[in-house]
Amino acid sequence: MILRKTFFFLLLAASIAASYPTMAERGENMRITVMTLGPYQGELYSAFGHSAIHLEDTVADVNYVFNYGVFNFEQENFYWNFARGKMLYELGLSYYDRFISHYIADNRYIIEQELNLTSAEKWEVYKFMSNNHLPENRAYYYNYVYDNCATKIPEVLAKAIPATVTYDYSFTEEGVTIRDLMDRYLAYQPWGDWIIDIGLGLQIDKVADPQEYLFLPDYVQKSLENATITRDSVTVPMVSKTINVYTPTPETFENGAFTPFNVFVLLFFVVGFFTNRDFKTGKRTHWVDVVVFTFVGIIGWWCAFLWLGTDHLSKMNFNLLWAIPLHIPFVYFLKSPKLQPFASKYFLVCSILYLVLLVVWGMLPQPLHMALIPLILTMALRGFFIHYDLNKYSRKVAAGLSQN
């Protein structure tokens, strides 16, 4: 597989090199378009759509797509880099027909906006992209919002073209945050939406500047629709033609019953059932506490790692108000007689804090996912019961000692 990929890219690079002088002589036949490829709900990473640059010269027999959305699983320390937010993406190069066939197969719309550039400007874009694709230049550190396949489009145009491009930001809305923009694409990705809301912190809850909308391919397309380019005091439209390459067949999407909210409501009733039974029998089901608070503790340590140990947009994460990392190890103190008095107080305090959190829910600067409400209620319920059960046990022990 590796050899096949290497051979393909060598062949493509050789094809570019062969066409280079021809394109220099026939720049007037070149056309450059910005491609916008619609969202796909089959994978979380494709739910936001994709952007690319299509370069075609029929005389030189060149028809390539450059896109900044390629990553290599075989890169050194891939998973560790991914976890730390130091993910290396690359500028990919593909034959046009092969590129679009993948998106058509996934029933994703394809829109191309032909740029109204001079032959010299097209040539500069081509040279910039070809140089950027060299092995020593093609890699970059990916960022969800500030450095991705979509933000690279205006960056390339700014670096390659000496003329002034003025984008149209009339689509921006007052008070819309970066998180709000993400949420618009996650209606059919309930678990992906939940994970993003938990993992990313207050940094994405700022009101989006017009330029920050451009981390999404659709908004790059909208910004170009009425954009202008100015050369020597002459201003003309930036896009000369818009082409609907592929219009998808209408599809119906459903989230099904397995959503975070439904799962945590079910968890609340299951834990409620055991708590009610434990209250009647006078025996606490220890494994219920271990499962619930270990699960939440793991999320807490994950959020803490994202905040303190990575370059993700995960700083100042208010999810740590409920995903308390100290649930691990404190939930494992429940069977230790010496530590039970401390554990009793700990879970009482946590339960009170959970109820306070629910009261101030709408006042937090970072909106928390609504599916968390039944989960927080579950922990509050079980935390109060743990406190009650341990206190009851302590009183029995104290009573036994006094009788002796």
C-alpha positions as CSV (number, residue, x, y, z in Angstrom):
1,M,0.0,0.0,0.0
2,I,2.8,2.4,0.9
3,L,4.7,1.6,-2.3
4,R,1.5,2.1,-4.3
5,K,0.9,5.6,-2.7
6,T,4.6,6.5,-3.3
7,F,4.5,5.5,-6.9
8,F,1.2,7.4,-7.4
9,F,2.6,10.7,-6.0
10,L,5.9,10.3,-7.9
11,L,4.0,9.8,-11.1
12,L,1.8,12.9,-10.4
13,A,4.9,15.0,-9.5
14,A,6.6,13.9,-12.7
15,S,3.4,14.9,-14.6
16,I,3.5,18.3,-13.0
17,A,7.1,18.8,-13.7
18,A,6.6,17.8,-17.4
19,S,3.7,20.3,-17.7
20,Y,5.5,23.2,-16.0
21,P,7.1,24.9,-19.0
22,T,4.0,24.3,-21.1
23,M,1.8,26.0,-18.5
24,A,4.2,28.9,-18.3
25,E,3.9,29.5,-22.0
26,R,0.1,29.0,-22.0
27,G,-1.0,30.6,-18.8
28,E,-4.0,32.1,-20.6
29,N,-5.6,28.6,-20.8
30,M,-5.4,28.0,-17.1
31,R,-8.4,28.1,-14.9
32,I,-8.4,28.1,-11.1
33,T,-11.5,27.3,-9.0
34,V,-12.2,27.1,-5.3
35,M,-14.0,23.8,-4.6
36,T,-16.6,23.5,-1.8
37,L,-17.5,19.9,-1.0
38,G,-20.6,19.4,1.1
39,P,-20.8,17.7,4.5
40,Y,-21.0,14.0,4.9
41,Q,-22.6,12.4,8.0
42,G,-20.8,9.1,7.7
43,E,-17.8,10.4,9.7
44,L,-17.5,13.1,12.3
45,Y,-14.4,14.7,10.6
46,S,-16.3,15.1,7.3
47,A,-19.5,16.6,8.9
48,F,-18.2,20.1,8.3
49,G,-17.5,19.8,4.6
50,H,-14.2,20.3,2.7
51,S,-12.4,23.0,0.6
52,A,-9.9,22.5,-2.2
53,I,-8.3,24.3,-5.1
54,H,-8.8,23.0,-8.6
55,L,-6.3,23.9,-11.3
56,E,-6.9,23.0,-14.9
57,D,-5.1,23.7,-18.2
58,T,-6.7,21.8,-21.1
59,V,-3.9,22.7,-23.5
60,A,-1.2,21.4,-21.1
61,D,-3.4,18.4,-20.2
62,V,-3.3,19.4,-16.5
63,N,-6.3,18.7,-14.2
64,Y,-5.3,18.6,-10.5
65,V,-6.8,19.3,-7.1
66,F,-4.8,20.7,-4.3
67,N,-6.3,20.2,-0.8
68,Y,-5.0,20.8,2.7
69,G,-7.0,18.0,4.3
70,V,-4.6,15.0,4.0
71,F,-3.1,13.3,7.1
72,N,-0.8,10.2,7.2
73,F,-1.4,7.5,9.8
74,E,2.1,6.4,9.3
75,Q,3.7,9.6,10.4
76,E,6.0,9.3,13.5
77,N,4.1,9.5,16.8
78,F,0.8,9.9,14.9
79,Y,-1.6,9.1,17.8
80,W,0.4,10.9,20.5
81,N,0.6,14.0,18.2
82,F,-3.1,13.7,17.6
83,A,-3.8,13.5,21.4
84,R,-1.7,16.6,22.1
85,G,-3.2,18.7,19.3
86,K,0.0,18.7,17.3
87,M,-1.5,16.9,14.4
88,L,0.5,17.3,11.1
89,Y,-1.7,17.7,8.1
90,E,-0.4,17.9,4.5
91,L,-1.2,19.5,1.2
92,G,-2.5,16.7,-0.9
93,L,-2.5,16.5,-4.7
94,S,-5.0,14.4,-6.7
95,Y,-6.2,14.0,-10.2
96,Y,-9.5,15.8,-10.5
97,D,-11.7,13.0,-11.8
98,R,-10.5,10.6,-9.0
99,F,-10.9,13.4,-6.4
100,I,-14.5,14.2,-7.2
101,S,-15.6,10.6,-7.7
102,H,-15.0,10.0,-4.0
103,Y,-17.4,12.9,-3.0
104,I,-20.0,11.9,-5.6
105,A,-20.0,8.4,-4.2
106,D,-20.7,9.9,-0.7
107,N,-23.5,12.0,-2.3
108,R,-21.9,15.3,-1.3
109,Y,-22.5,18.5,-3.2
110,I,-19.6,19.9,-5.2
111,I,-19.5,23.6,-6.1
112,E,-16.7,25.3,-8.0
113,Q,-16.1,29.0,-8.1
114,E,-13.9,30.1,-10.9
115,L,-11.6,32.9,-9.8
116,N,-11.4,36.0,-12.0
117,L,-7.6,36.1,-12.1
118,T,-5.2,37.3,-14.8
119,S,-2.9,34.8,-16.5
120,A,0.0,36.1,-14.4
121,E,-1.9,35.7,-11.2
122,K,-3.0,32.2,-12.1
123,W,0.6,31.3,-12.8
124,E,1.6,32.7,-9.4
125,V,-1.0,30.6,-7.7
126,Y,0.1,27.5,-9.5
127,K,3.8,28.1,-8.6
128,F,2.8,28.8,-5.0
129,M,0.8,25.5,-4.8
130,S,3.5,23.5,-6.5
131,N,6.2,24.8,-4.2
132,N,3.9,24.3,-1.2
133,H,3.5,20.6,-2.2
134,L,7.2,19.9,-2.0
135,P,7.9,17.3,0.7
136,E,9.7,19.9,2.9
137,N,6.8,22.4,2.6
138,R,3.6,20.4,2.5
139,A,3.1,19.6,6.2
140,Y,1.4,22.0,8.7
141,Y,0.0,21.9,12.2
142,Y,-3.7,21.5,11.9
143,N,-6.1,23.5,14.1
144,Y,-9.9,23.0,14.1
145,V,-10.6,26.7,13.7
146,Y,-7.5,28.7,12.8
147,D,-5.6,26.4,10.4
148,N,-7.5,23.9,8.3
149,C,-8.5,23.1,4.7
150,A,-10.9,26.0,4.6
151,T,-8.8,28.7,6.2
152,K,-5.9,27.8,3.8
153,I,-7.9,29.1,0.8
154,P,-7.8,32.9,1.7
155,E,-4.3,32.3,3.0
156,V,-3.1,31.0,-0.4
157,L,-4.8,33.8,-2.3
158,A,-3.2,36.4,0.0
159,K,0.3,35.0,-0.4
160,A,0.2,34.2,-4.1
161,I,-1.7,37.2,-5.5
162,P,-0.4,40.8,-5.2
163,A,-3.8,42.3,-5.8
164,T,-6.2,43.1,-3.0
165,V,-9.0,40.6,-2.4
166,T,-12.0,42.0,-0.4
167,Y,-14.3,39.2,1.0
168,D,-18.0,39.6,1.5
169,Y,-19.0,39.0,5.1
170,S,-22.7,40.0,4.8
171,F,-23.6,36.4,6.0
172,T,-22.3,37.0,9.5
173,E,-24.8,37.1,12.4
174,E,-24.7,39.1,15.6
175,G,-23.7,37.2,18.8
176,V,-22.9,33.8,17.0
177,T,-20.0,32.0,18.6
178,I,-17.6,29.6,17.1
179,R,-19.3,26.8,19.0
180,D,-22.7,27.9,17.6
181,L,-21.2,27.6,14.1
182,M,-19.9,24.1,14.8
183,D,-23.3,23.0,16.2
184,R,-25.0,23.8,12.9
185,Y,-23.1,20.9,11.3
186,L,-23.6,18.4,14.1
187,A,-27.4,18.0,14.2
188,Y,-26.9,14.4,12.9
189,Q,-23.8,13.7,14.9
190,P,-25.2,13.6,18.5
191,W,-22.2,11.8,20.0
192,G,-19.7,13.9,18.1
193,D,-21.5,17.0,19.2
194,W,-21.4,15.8,22.8
195,I,-17.7,15.0,22.6
196,I,-16.8,18.3,21.1
197,D,-18.9,20.2,23.6
198,I,-17.1,18.4,26.4
199,G,-13.6,18.5,25.0
200,L,-13.4,22.1,23.8
201,G,-13.4,24.9,26.3
202,L,-14.3,28.6,26.6
203,Q,-12.0,29.4,23.7
204,I,-14.7,28.5,21.2
205,D,-17.4,30.5,23.0
206,K,-16.2,33.9,21.8
207,V,-18.3,35.7,19.3
208,A,-16.9,34.8,15.9
209,D,-15.2,37.5,14.0
210,P,-16.1,37.6,10.3
211,Q,-12.8,36.0,9.3
212,E,-13.3,33.2,11.9
213,Y,-16.4,32.0,10.0
214,L,-14.0,30.9,7.3
215,F,-12.9,27.8,9.2
216,L,-16.0,26.3,7.6
217,P,-16.0,25.6,3.8
218,D,-19.5,26.8,3.3
219,Y,-18.6,30.2,4.6
220,V,-15.5,30.4,2.4
221,Q,-17.8,29.8,-0.5
222,K,-20.2,32.5,0.7
223,S,-17.4,35.0,1.3
224,L,-16.3,34.6,-2.3
225,E,-19.8,34.9,-3.9
226,N,-19.6,38.7,-3.9
227,A,-16.0,39.2,-3.1
228,T,-13.9,41.6,-5.2
229,I,-10.4,41.9,-6.4
230,T,-8.6,45.3,-6.9
231,R,-5.7,45.9,-9.3
232,D,-4.4,49.3,-10.0
233,S,-7.5,51.0,-8.5
234,V,-9.8,48.9,-10.7
235,T,-12.2,46.6,-8.8
236,V,-13.8,43.6,-10.4
237,P,-15.7,40.5,-9.0
238,M,-13.5,37.9,-7.6
239,V,-15.6,35.0,-9.0
240,S,-16.3,34.9,-12.7
241,K,-18.4,31.8,-12.7
242,T,-20.0,29.4,-10.2
243,I,-20.5,25.8,-11.3
244,N,-22.6,23.2,-9.6
245,V,-20.6,20.2,-10.4
246,Y,-22.7,17.7,-8.5
247,T,-26.1,18.2,-6.8
248,P,-26.7,15.4,-4.2
249,T,-29.8,13.2,-4.1
250,P,-32.0,14.3,-1.2
251,E,-31.4,12.1,1.8
252,T,-33.2,11.7,5.2
253,F,-31.1,11.5,8.3
254,E,-32.1,10.2,11.7
255,N,-30.3,10.1,15.0
256,G,-32.1,7.1,16.3
257,A,-32.6,6.4,20.0
258,F,-29.0,5.9,20.9
259,T,-28.3,9.6,21.7
260,P,-26.4,11.0,24.7
261,F,-29.5,12.4,26.3
262,N,-31.5,9.1,26.0
263,V,-28.6,7.1,27.2
264,F,-28.1,9.3,30.3
265,V,-31.8,9.4,31.0
266,L,-31.8,5.6,31.0
267,L,-28.7,5.6,33.2
268,F,-30.6,7.9,35.7
269,F,-33.5,5.4,35.9
270,V,-31.2,2.4,36.2
271,V,-29.1,4.0,39.0
272,G,-32.4,5.2,40.6
273,F,-33.7,1.7,40.6
274,F,-30.6,0.4,42.4
275,T,-30.6,3.3,44.8
276,N,-34.2,2.6,45.7
277,R,-33.5,-1.1,46.2
278,D,-30.3,-0.3,48.2
279,F,-32.3,2.0,50.5
280,K,-34.9,-0.7,51.2
281,T,-32.4,-3.5,51.7
282,G,-29.9,-1.4,53.6
283,K,-27.1,-2.7,51.4
284,R,-25.3,-0.4,48.9
285,T,-24.5,-1.8,45.5
286,H,-20.8,-0.9,45.3
287,W,-20.2,-1.6,41.7
288,V,-22.9,1.0,40.6
289,D,-20.8,3.7,42.4
290,V,-17.6,2.5,40.8
291,V,-19.1,2.4,37.3
292,V,-20.7,5.9,37.5
293,F,-18.0,7.8,39.1
294,T,-15.1,6.0,37.3
295,F,-16.8,6.9,34.0
296,V,-17.1,10.6,35.0
297,G,-13.6,10.7,36.6
298,I,-12.1,9.4,33.3
299,I,-13.8,12.2,31.5
300,G,-12.5,14.7,34.1
301,W,-8.9,13.6,33.7
302,W,-9.3,13.7,29.9
303,C,-10.6,17.3,30.1
304,A,-7.7,18.2,32.5
305,F,-5.2,16.7,30.1
306,L,-6.7,18.6,27.1
307,W,-6.5,21.8,29.1
308,L,-3.0,21.5,30.6
309,G,-1.2,19.2,28.2
310,T,-2.3,19.9,24.7
311,D,-2.7,22.6,22.1
312,H,-6.4,21.9,21.5
313,L,-8.9,24.7,22.0
314,S,-9.6,23.2,25.4
315,K,-8.4,25.8,27.9
316,M,-10.8,27.1,30.6
317,N,-13.2,24.1,30.3
318,F,-16.2,24.5,32.5
319,N,-17.0,20.8,32.0
320,L,-14.6,20.2,34.9
321,L,-17.4,21.5,37.2
322,W,-19.2,18.2,36.8
323,A,-16.4,15.9,35.3
324,I,-14.4,16.0,38.5
325,P,-11.1,14.2,38.1
326,L,-10.9,13.4,41.8
327,H,-13.7,10.9,41.5
328,I,-10.8,8.7,40.6
329,P,-9.4,7.7,43.1
330,F,-11.9,8.8,45.8
331,V,-14.6,6.4,44.6
332,Y,-12.2,3.6,45.4
333,F,-12.1,4.8,49.1
334,L,-15.6,3.6,49.7
335,K,-14.7,0.2,51.0
336,S,-11.8,1.4,53.2
337,P,-13.0,1.9,56.8
338,K,-10.3,4.5,57.5
339,L,-11.2,6.6,54.5
340,Q,-15.0,6.3,54.6
341,P,-15.5,9.4,56.8
342,F,-13.6,11.5,54.2
343,A,-15.4,9.8,51.3
344,S,-18.8,10.5,52.9
345,K,-18.0,14.2,53.1
346,Y,-16.5,14.3,49.7
347,F,-19.5,12.9,47.9
348,L,-21.9,15.1,50.0
349,V,-20.0,18.2,48.9
350,C,-19.9,17.0,45.2
351,S,-23.7,16.4,45.3
352,I,-24.4,19.8,46.6
353,L,-22.1,21.3,44.0
354,Y,-24.0,19.4,41.3
355,L,-27.3,20.8,42.4
356,V,-25.8,24.3,42.5
357,L,-24.5,23.7,39.0
358,L,-28.0,22.9,37.7
359,V,-29.3,26.1,39.3
360,V,-26.7,28.4,37.6
361,W,-26.6,26.3,34.4
362,G,-27.9,29.1,32.1
363,M,-25.5,31.7,33.6
364,L,-22.3,30.0,32.8
365,P,-20.1,31.6,30.1
366,Q,-19.6,28.2,28.5
367,P,-22.8,26.4,27.5
368,L,-22.9,22.9,28.7
369,H,-24.5,20.1,26.7
370,M,-28.1,19.5,27.6
371,A,-27.6,15.7,27.7
372,L,-25.4,16.3,30.8
373,I,-28.5,17.2,32.9
374,P,-29.6,13.6,33.6
375,L,-26.0,12.5,34.1
376,I,-25.5,15.2,36.7
377,L,-28.8,14.3,38.4
378,T,-27.6,10.7,38.5
379,M,-24.4,11.6,40.2
380,A,-26.1,13.9,42.7
381,L,-28.6,11.2,43.6
382,R,-26.0,8.6,44.1
383,G,-23.6,10.9,45.9
384,F,-26.3,11.8,48.5
385,F,-27.0,8.1,48.9
386,I,-23.3,7.3,49.4
387,H,-23.1,10.0,52.1
388,Y,-26.3,8.6,53.8
389,D,-25.1,5.0,53.6
390,L,-21.6,5.7,55.0
391,N,-23.0,7.9,57.8
392,K,-25.4,5.1,58.7
393,Y,-22.6,2.6,58.8
394,S,-20.5,4.9,60.9
395,R,-23.3,5.3,63.4
396,K,-23.7,1.5,63.6
397,V,-19.9,1.2,64.2
398,A,-20.0,3.9,66.9
399,A,-23.0,2.3,68.6
400,G,-21.3,-1.1,68.7
401,L,-18.2,0.4,70.2
402,S,-20.2,2.3,72.9
403,Q,-21.9,-1.0,73.9
404,N,-18.6,-2.8,74.2
